[in-house]
Amino acid sequence: MTGKLIIREARQDDLAALIALFAADDIGGHGDTTDESAYADYLKAFCAIAAAPDQTLYVGELSGEVAGTFQISIATTLTGRGASFMIIEAVQTRGDLRGQGIGGQMIEFCIAEAKSRGLVRVQLISNGKRKDAHRFYERLGFEPSHLGFKMALK
């Protein structure tokens, strides 16, 4: 990796690079696309995330370019005596930059942020097909613990 990774909140002018990151994901199956007709949907979602007090979208920037991204949400439940925790979502590193430690730095940022906020844990889910990602998360200290379920409504 050349240069220092800068982790910062995403800005609207990062949107095209973020869309390209997600559209290049051939495993996720989220239907992301760089087609201009979809831009309004992405902009609406970006604005909703930016306005939400418990959500933050970040980019990892390397030499002035978006190298990766992730989103965090803070949730509080009654279980665990009202525990608050961090959910890490949408972790992506640009394909040509994988294996250079960018993902690890982004996750370490999340863990440090959660500790600084006094949260009880960080958690994430990963597509069952992403075996390399599972090994990556386990190397970082995450343990598989729950089985996730989802239901598509569209």
Summary of the structure (lengths in Angstrom):
residues: 154
radius of gyration: 15.7
end to end distance: 40.0
largest distance: 46.3
contacts: 368
relative contact order: 0.15
helix: 38%
strand: 24%
